[in-house]
Each structure stands twice: as C-alpha cells, then as structure tokens.
C-alpha cells in the first residue's frame, strides 16, 4: 500500500525532534510520502529544509491566517523565493479563520488574496484553511482564485451542501481523522458526495488522532492508515483499491512522482 499524507506539520515541536522514527513508523504503516506544511515564514523555511533532506517529502509554503497580521511586502517576497524551491509543491496553508480571529479579518483577506496571486504566478496549487468563514472563503476564491489551477480545502468537516459548492468551483477536498469521530456525522455525509478523483487524505498532525487512537495525544502520519481504512469502508471499497485511487489523485494534484529525490542540504 502506498499513501501520501498530504498535510502534516512535521516541523512542529511535537514531531520534529523524533522525525526519523516518525517517518519509519509511517513507512511501516504504508504512508510512504509526506507534504509538510508551512504556517508562517519561519516554519515554511523549516518545511523546505525538511523536504530537501528527506526522500519522498515535499513542502508547502504559506502564511496561516492566524499570522496574517505580521505579513509585509518583504514577507511575501521571501515567501515567493521559498516557493521557487524544486521540492515545494503548493502554497499554503492559507485562508480565513474567523473562529479565533488572531489576525483581523481585513488582514486575513489581504494575505489570502496575495497568496492566491502568488500561486497563480508560480502555477502552484493552493492549500486552503477555512474555519467559520466558509462563505467568505468561497467569495475570495471566486474573486481572486480563478487563475489558480488547483485548490484543496484541507481538514474538511463541512456539510454535503458545502462540499458540493467546493466541488462546483473545481476544488479538491481533503479529509482528516475527524471523519472517524463519533460526532462527525456531517463530515461522513460530505465524504459520500466527493468522488475519488477529488478526494485526498491527511493527518494535520500533530493534531486530531483518528479513532481508535484518539488517546494518542500526538498524531503522526502512521495513524493515517486508520483514516484510510475507515474511508475505504465508507466508500464500499477494499483498502488497496481505495489507497491506489486517492494516491493517484494526490500525485496528480501536487504534480509529484513518488521517487527518491536528491538531498540539497
């Protein structure tokens, strides 16, 4: 079995110090490639360093809406430079988070739009974070994102109706272990409307370990095997067939061959 964890935060302090063991456990579980995600400029630099260091690891570079308040023109210039690295496969995560509002909403919109424009300039996909801001996120994508070739809503937990709207805009949808939670019936119903050529898997580790591993406080890529098994059953497929389909979707979306690449460190 070959699976790609399309959204993990391997540079975070819960995982980075033990990264070699984390990757070995992941490979043993059948998750053999990873996209580690940047959330600010510093973290994006670390993500690129990791992607250049480890085989079958790639990076996304971006500014999370929480950090939008700190973004200047120079920040965006440095982000562009990072995005030109050969092992960077997406811009993100970026988007809108009106749940916490750690950055003011106008700043979030400004930085989200700037990153959509950057992705369009560099012909890179965009990884979207949207929390309590679905309509506003869709409005921004409709206004600024039409030149972006590929967009994925990560950690999707919305309704089937919202999923249909996302798909109608040509976007992909990525699911985490949240779909395995007992109270996630809405997300499971959303899975039903997403075809396998638009569906991807992620952990969003170190957060949100799936059932039956909820008691493991630090999530990691190896645990995505549980999410894959759960979703395969939900889709009425055997696990190898499901894994092959979503892996093909992920490869096509991020334009990555899963082969060893030369370390650049």
C-alpha positions as CSV (number, residue, x, y, z in Angstrom):
1,X,0.0,0.0,0.0
2,X,1.2,3.5,-0.9
3,X,-0.4,6.5,0.7
4,X,0.6,10.2,0.8
5,X,-0.1,12.3,3.9
6,X,-0.9,15.4,2.0
7,X,-1.0,17.7,5.1
8,X,1.2,17.3,8.1
9,X,3.3,19.6,10.3
10,X,6.4,17.6,10.7
11,X,8.4,20.7,11.6
12,X,6.3,21.3,14.7
13,X,8.0,20.7,18.1
14,X,5.8,17.6,18.8
15,X,7.3,15.7,15.8
16,X,10.5,17.3,14.6
17,X,12.8,16.1,17.4
18,X,11.8,12.5,16.6
19,X,11.5,12.9,12.9
20,X,13.5,9.8,11.8
21,X,11.4,7.5,14.0
22,X,8.2,9.2,12.9
23,X,9.0,8.6,9.3
24,X,10.0,5.0,9.9
25,X,6.7,4.3,11.7
26,X,4.9,6.0,8.8
27,X,6.5,3.8,6.2
28,X,5.8,0.7,8.2
29,X,2.1,1.7,8.1
30,X,2.1,2.2,4.3
31,X,2.3,6.0,4.3
32,X,5.4,6.5,2.2
33,X,5.3,10.2,1.2
34,X,4.5,13.4,3.0
35,X,3.8,17.0,2.4
36,X,4.9,19.1,5.3
37,X,3.1,22.4,5.6
38,X,4.3,25.9,6.4
39,X,2.2,28.2,8.6
40,X,4.5,31.3,8.7
41,X,7.7,32.3,7.1
42,X,10.0,30.6,9.7
43,X,8.0,27.4,9.6
44,X,8.0,27.5,5.8
45,X,11.8,27.7,5.7
46,X,12.0,24.7,8.0
47,X,9.5,22.8,5.8
48,X,11.7,23.4,2.8
49,X,14.7,22.2,4.7
50,X,12.9,19.0,5.6
51,X,11.7,18.4,2.1
52,X,15.3,18.9,0.8
53,X,16.6,16.5,3.4
54,X,14.2,13.5,3.3
55,X,13.3,11.3,0.4
56,X,9.7,11.5,-0.7
57,X,9.0,14.5,1.4
58,X,7.7,17.7,-0.1
59,X,6.8,21.1,1.2
60,X,4.1,23.7,1.0
61,X,5.0,27.2,2.0
62,X,2.5,29.8,3.2
63,X,1.1,32.1,5.9
64,X,-1.7,30.8,8.1
65,X,-4.5,33.3,8.7
66,X,-3.5,33.4,12.4
67,X,-0.3,35.1,11.3
68,X,-1.7,37.4,8.6
69,X,-1.3,40.5,10.9
70,X,2.5,40.2,10.7
71,X,2.8,39.9,6.9
72,X,4.6,42.7,5.0
73,X,5.6,43.1,1.4
74,X,9.0,41.7,2.4
75,X,7.4,38.6,3.9
76,X,5.6,37.9,0.6
77,X,8.9,38.5,-1.3
78,X,10.7,35.9,0.9
79,X,7.7,33.5,0.5
80,X,8.0,33.7,-3.2
81,X,11.7,32.9,-3.1
82,X,10.9,29.8,-0.9
83,X,8.2,28.7,-3.3
84,X,10.6,28.5,-6.1
85,X,12.4,25.6,-4.5
86,X,12.2,22.4,-6.5
87,X,10.6,20.4,-3.7
88,X,7.8,23.0,-3.0
89,X,4.6,21.6,-4.4
90,X,2.0,24.1,-3.1
91,X,1.2,27.5,-1.5
92,X,-0.4,27.1,1.9
93,X,-1.7,26.8,4.2
94,X,-3.6,30.0,3.7
95,X,-7.2,31.1,4.1
96,X,-9.5,32.6,6.6
97,X,-10.1,31.7,10.3
98,X,-12.9,33.7,11.8
99,X,-13.2,31.3,14.8
100,X,-10.2,32.7,16.6
101,X,-9.6,35.9,14.7
102,X,-6.0,36.0,15.9
103,X,-5.5,38.4,13.0
104,X,-8.0,41.0,12.0
105,X,-10.3,39.9,9.2
106,X,-9.1,42.6,6.7
107,X,-5.6,41.4,7.2
108,X,-6.6,37.8,6.7
109,X,-8.4,38.6,3.4
110,X,-5.4,40.7,2.2
111,X,-2.9,37.9,2.8
112,X,-5.1,35.2,1.5
113,X,-5.6,37.1,-1.8
114,X,-1.8,37.8,-2.0
115,X,-1.1,34.1,-1.7
116,X,-3.7,33.2,-4.3
117,X,-2.0,35.6,-6.7
118,X,1.4,34.1,-5.8
119,X,0.2,30.6,-6.6
120,X,-1.2,31.8,-9.9
121,X,2.1,33.4,-10.8
122,X,4.1,30.3,-10.0
123,X,1.5,27.8,-11.3
124,X,1.2,26.1,-7.9
125,X,-1.8,24.5,-6.1
126,X,-3.2,26.2,-3.0
127,X,-4.0,24.6,0.3
128,X,-6.9,26.4,2.0
129,X,-7.7,26.7,5.6
130,X,-11.3,27.8,6.3
131,X,-12.9,27.9,9.7
132,X,-16.1,29.7,10.5
133,X,-15.6,31.6,7.2
134,X,-16.9,29.3,4.5
135,X,-18.9,31.8,2.5
136,X,-16.1,34.4,2.8
137,X,-13.5,31.9,1.7
138,X,-15.6,30.9,-1.3
139,X,-16.2,34.6,-2.2
140,X,-12.4,35.2,-2.1
141,X,-11.7,32.2,-4.3
142,X,-14.3,33.3,-6.8
143,X,-12.8,36.8,-6.8
144,X,-9.1,36.1,-6.8
145,X,-8.6,32.4,-7.3
146,X,-9.8,31.7,-10.8
147,X,-6.3,31.8,-12.2
148,X,-5.2,29.2,-9.7
149,X,-5.0,25.8,-11.3
150,X,-5.8,23.7,-8.3
151,X,-7.2,24.3,-4.8
152,X,-7.8,21.9,-1.9
153,X,-9.9,22.6,1.2
154,X,-7.9,20.8,3.9
155,X,-9.3,19.2,7.0
156,X,-12.8,19.4,5.6
157,X,-15.6,19.0,8.1
158,X,-18.4,20.9,6.4
159,X,-21.8,19.7,5.1
160,X,-22.6,17.8,1.9
161,X,-24.1,21.1,0.5
162,X,-20.8,22.9,1.2
163,X,-18.8,20.1,-0.3
164,X,-20.9,20.3,-3.5
165,X,-20.2,24.1,-3.6
166,X,-16.5,23.5,-3.2
167,X,-16.5,20.8,-5.9
168,X,-18.6,23.0,-8.2
169,X,-15.7,25.6,-8.1
170,X,-13.4,22.9,-9.3
171,X,-11.6,22.4,-5.9
172,X,-10.5,19.2,-4.2
173,X,-11.4,18.2,-0.6
174,X,-9.1,16.6,1.9
175,X,-10.2,14.7,5.0
176,X,-8.5,14.0,8.3
177,X,-9.2,11.6,11.1
178,X,-12.0,13.8,12.2
179,X,-14.3,11.7,9.9
180,X,-13.7,8.8,12.3
181,X,-15.0,10.8,15.4
182,X,-18.4,9.7,16.7
183,X,-19.8,13.3,16.4
184,X,-18.7,13.8,12.8
185,X,-21.8,12.5,11.0
186,X,-21.9,15.7,8.9
187,X,-18.4,15.1,7.6
188,X,-19.1,11.5,6.8
189,X,-22.1,12.6,4.8
190,X,-19.9,15.0,2.9
191,X,-17.5,12.2,2.0
192,X,-20.3,10.5,0.1
193,X,-20.5,13.4,-2.4
194,X,-16.8,13.6,-3.1
195,X,-15.6,11.3,-5.9
196,X,-12.2,9.7,-5.6
197,X,-10.7,11.9,-8.2
198,X,-11.3,14.9,-5.9
199,X,-10.6,13.3,-2.6
200,X,-7.3,13.3,-0.6
201,X,-6.2,12.2,2.8
202,X,-4.2,14.0,5.5
203,X,-3.4,13.8,9.2
204,X,-3.0,17.5,10.0
205,X,-0.6,16.0,12.6
206,X,0.4,16.6,15.3
207,X,-3.4,17.2,15.8
208,X,-6.5,15.1,15.8
209,X,-5.5,11.5,16.1
210,X,-8.2,9.3,14.5
211,X,-10.2,6.6,16.1
212,X,-9.3,4.1,17.5
213,X,-6.2,6.1,18.5
214,X,-7.8,9.2,20.0
215,X,-6.0,8.7,23.2
216,X,-2.6,9.2,21.5
217,X,-2.3,12.9,22.0
218,X,0.4,13.5,19.3
219,X,-1.0,12.5,16.0
220,X,1.6,11.4,13.3
221,X,1.5,10.2,9.7
222,X,1.4,6.5,10.6
223,X,-2.0,6.9,12.1
224,X,-3.5,7.9,8.7
225,X,-3.8,4.2,8.0
226,X,-6.8,4.2,10.3
227,X,-8.4,7.0,8.5
228,X,-7.8,5.3,5.1
229,X,-9.4,2.1,6.3
230,X,-12.4,3.9,7.7
231,X,-13.0,5.9,4.5
232,X,-12.4,2.8,2.3
233,X,-15.2,1.1,4.2
234,X,-17.4,4.2,3.9
235,X,-16.9,4.2,0.2
236,X,-17.5,0.4,-0.1
237,X,-14.0,-0.3,-1.4
238,X,-11.2,-2.6,-0.3
239,X,-8.3,-0.7,1.2
240,X,-5.8,-1.3,-1.6
241,X,-8.2,-0.1,-4.3
242,X,-9.1,3.0,-2.2
243,X,-5.5,3.8,-1.4
244,X,-4.4,3.5,-5.0
245,X,-7.2,5.8,-6.1
246,X,-6.6,8.6,-3.6
247,X,-2.8,8.3,-4.1
248,X,-3.2,8.8,-7.8
249,X,-5.4,11.9,-7.1
250,X,-2.8,13.3,-4.7
251,X,0.1,12.7,-7.2
252,X,-1.9,14.4,-9.9
253,X,-2.9,17.4,-7.8
254,X,0.5,18.2,-6.5
255,X,2.3,17.0,-9.6
256,X,4.7,14.8,-7.7
257,X,6.2,11.4,-8.7
258,X,6.9,9.4,-5.6
259,X,10.5,8.7,-6.2
260,X,13.6,9.5,-4.2
261,X,14.9,12.9,-4.8
262,X,18.5,14.2,-4.3
263,X,19.1,15.9,-0.9
264,X,20.0,19.5,-1.4
265,X,21.4,20.1,2.1
